[in-house]
Amino acid sequence: MAQDSPKISGSVGDSLDMAVSYGWKSAYGFLVVTLVSYALGAMFFIEGGIYGPLSDAAALLVGLFMLPLVWVVHLLTREHDWSRETMWLGIGSVALVSVGSFGLLVGDLLSLGVVVGGFLGLQFLGIVLEGVWLLAVGVLGLRTLAVPRSVSLAALAAGLGYAGGIVTLSATYALSLSVGNPVFLLAATLAFGGIVAWSVLLGRYLRSRDRRMRRTAGFGTGQSGL
């Protein structure tokens, strides 16, 4: 079970309080846009056409909701030596996925097929880094107990699925194999289940912590915490 650190005075404590307050909303938003992105991606593999640009647009929203989570995880685990490096890894992942997705979106809309390959590579690399970030987040959570163990284990599962899935998908394209090969499907299932569990569990934990914080602040000022 996560152990809440004593409230830190000054800007760091205020930043953590704000990050927790926005973090649980971002976790649920991240879950919704990730599910939409998965659905559109599946439709693209089945039907093609407009589902490609829609999937890339959804990926941009995924990055938008992921950034606050990168920040709140960093603040929760800031006492560990790897926390800052993990934060930059998450930011780098968001940047690569966003640039790659935006380039793919523009390329599809303007029929600039010649540039699509490079942006697809950036998007794939960004998703691999997102998987590595989730793995690091899971390890940090287990080492610091900053979040419940279940949250950290879900992050590890999602990270393995994301990184392994993209590597497998890249090999599938390179070897002209079927996207339905069992290794890719297993990785995709692990990524899907892990990211859903991680988003829900992290969101619940942050929301519970935010409520306790607000209740304590209300009692501290002589006001009702309700």
N, C-alpha and C positions, 0 to 999 in steps of 0.2 A: 504494500500500500504506500502511496506517495506520502512523503513527509513535507509539510509546508514549512518553508524556511521562515525564521523570524522576519517581520517586516523591516525592510531596509529603509533608512531615512534618506532624504535627498532625491536627486533626479532619477537614480537607478530604481528606487522603490516606486516612484511615481510612474516611470516608464513601464515597469512590470505590471502595475495595477491597470494601466491603460491597455497594455498588450493583452492581458487576460480578458479584459472587458470586451475588446474587439475580437479576440482570438477565437472564442467559441462560436461567434457568428461567422467568422471566416471559415472555421472547420466545417460547419454545416453548408455554407455556400460552396466550399471546395468540393464537398461530397456531391452536391446537386450538379454542378457543372462538369464534374468528372464523369458522373453517370450519363449525362447528356453527350459528352465527348465519346464515351465508349459506344453508346447507341449509334451515334452518327458514323463513327469509324466502322462499326459492324455493317451498317447499311452501305457504306462506301465499298467495302469488300464484296458485298452481295450485288448491289445495283450500280455502283459507280456514279458518274454524273455529278449533280449538285451537292451530293452528300460529302464530297471531298472538301470543297470550300467551307461548307457548314462545319465540318469536323475541325478544320484549321481555325475557324473563328471561335469555336468552343475551347480550343486549346489556349487561345489568348486569354480567355476568361479564367481558365484553370490557373494560369500564372498569376493573374490579378489576385485571386483568393489565396494562392500559396504564399505570397510574399509576407503577409502578416503572420502566418504560421512559422515561417523561417525565423522571424524576429522574436516571437514569443518563446519558441523552443530555445533560442539562444539565451534569452533572459532567464529562463527556468534552469538552464544548465551552465550558466556563465562561470561557475566556480571550477569547471573542469577544463583542463588544458586544451582539449579538442574543440571546445564550443565555438570559438571564433572561426576556426578553419571550417567547421561544419556549416556555420552561417554563410560564409562566402561560397561554399560549395552549393548551397541551396540557391543563393542569389545567381550564381553562374548558370545553374540549371534553368531557372526562370528566364534569364536573358537569352540563352540559346534556343529554348523552346519558343519563346515569343518571337525572336527574329526569324527563326525557321518557319514558324506558322504564318507570320505576316507575309513573308516572301512567297510561301506557297499559295496563300490566299490571293495575293496580287497577281502572281503568275497564272493561277487558274482563271481568274476573272478577265485578265488581258490576253490569255492564250499565249503566254511566254514560256513555252515548253522547254526552251533551252536552259532556263535558269532554275527549273524546278528541282533537278537532281541535287544541286548544291544546298538549297534550302531544306530539302528532305533530309540530307545528311546532318545539317545543323539541328533539325528537330529531333532526329534519332539520338544524336549525341547528348542533347539536353535531357531526353527522357532517361538515357542511361545514367547521367549524372543525378537525376532526380531519384533513381533507384539507389545509387550509392549514398545520396543524402539521407534517404529513409533508413538505410542500413546503419549509417552513422548515428542518426537520431535514436534508433532502437538501442544501439550499444550505449550511447550516452544516458538514455533513460534508465537502463539496467544498472549502470555504474553509479549514477547519482541519486537514483530513486526520486527524481524530480517529478515523475508522473507514475501512475499505477503500472505495475508490471505488464498487465494486459495491453496497455497502450504501446509499450515498447515492443512486445512480441508481435503485435499487429504491424508495427512499422517495419520490423525485420522481414516478415512475410511479404509485405507489399514491396519492399526494396528488392528482395530476391526475384519477385515476379516481374517487376519493371525492368531491372537491369538484364535479367536472364531472357525475358521476352523479347526485348529489342535486339539483343545479340543474336538470338535464334531467328528472329524475323529478318535481320540483315543477312544472315547466312542462308536463309530460305530464298531470298531474292538473288543472292550471289550464285547459288547452286541451282536456281530455277526449279525449286521444289514447290510442293503444294503448301499454301498458307495453312491448310488444315492438318499439317503434320502434328503428331501427338505431343512433341516436346514444346512447340509453340503454344498449343492449346492448354497444356498444363501450366506453363508460365503465365499465360494470360488469365487463367482462372485464379492462380495464386495472387497475381497482382490485383485483380478485381476484388476478390474476397478480402485481401489484406488492406487495400485502400479504403474499402467501405467500413471495415471494422475499425481501422485507425481513426478515420474521420469522426465516426460516431462516438467512439470511446474517448478520444481527445476532446471533442466538443462537449461531452457530458462532464468530463473532469473540469475543464476550464469554466463551464457554466456554473458548476457547483462551487468552485473556488471563488468565482465572481460574486455569487450570492452571499457566501460567507463574508467576503471582504466588505460588501455593501452593508450587510447586517451589522458587522463590527463597527464600521464607520458611523452608521446611524446611532448605535448605542453610545459611541464615544462622544457624539455631539449632543446627546440627550434627546435625539429624535428617534422615532420608530424606524426599525429596520425593515418594516413591511413595505 
